[in-house]
Amino acid sequence: MYILLWIFLGGIVGWIASMITRNNHRMGIIWNVVVGLVGSAIGGLICQWVGLGAITIFSFYGMAFAILGAVILLVIVNLIRRSSR
């Protein structure tokens, strides 16, 4: 049951991050979920690095750090795409 919630929230986080970075036109639902889940992991690492500890429950701060991590991931991917052209 929790896996479905992770997939759903990952999709929302990925969609918001793709809207912020203006990548929504080339991303589908699968990539939004993948970006959201990986971005959540990156956001968790940032949260621990800053010294806030691990966020283990759904909260505003957890969602904000997940979106931040997803945006960072998409910015890095965009930089790699531009440099390979």
N, C-alpha and C positions, 0 to 999 in steps of 0.2 A: 504494500500500500504506500509506503514512504517513497518507493522508487517512482511511482506515478506522480507524486507531489514534487519530487526533485525534477523530473522531466518537465512538468508544467511550469514550475518556477524558473527553471533554466531557460525555457522558451521565452518567458516574459522578460527575464534579464537580458537575454541575447537580443530580443527584439528592441528593447529600449536602447541598448548599447549600439545596435545597428542604426537606429534612428539618429542617435547623437552623432555618430561618425559618418552619417550619410551613406551607409552601405546597404540599406534596406532593399534597394532595387535589385541587387544581385544575390541576396541571401534568401534561402527558403526556410521552412520551418525546421528542418533537420539541422541546418547550420546554425540557426538561432539557438536551438537546444544545446548543441555542442559548444558554441561560444559562451552561452550562459553558464554551463557546468564548469568549463575550464576557467572562465572568468571568475566564478565563485571561488574556485580553489586559489587563484591568484589574489583575489580580494581577501581571502582568509590569511594568506601569507603576509600580505601588506598589513593587515590588522594586527597580527602577532609581531611583525617587525616594528610597528609604531609603538607597541607596548600595551595594546588594549586587550590582549589575550584572545582566546578563541571564542567565537560567537557560535554557540551550539543550538540556539533556538531561533525561530523566525522572529525577526525584529526589523525596525526601520534601519538601524545601523548595519545589520547584516545584509539587507537588501542594497543599501547604499554602497557598501564595500564590494558586493558582488558586481554591481553595475560598474563601479570604478575599475575593477579587475578586468571585466569584459571590454570596457572601452580601451584600456591599456593594451589588451590582446589585439583588438582590431586595429589600433594605431600601429602596432609593431608589424602586423600582417600587411597593412597598407604600405608601410615603408619598404618592406621586403619586395612587395609586388612592383613598386615604382623603381627600385634599384635594379631589378632584373630586366627591365625593359630597355 
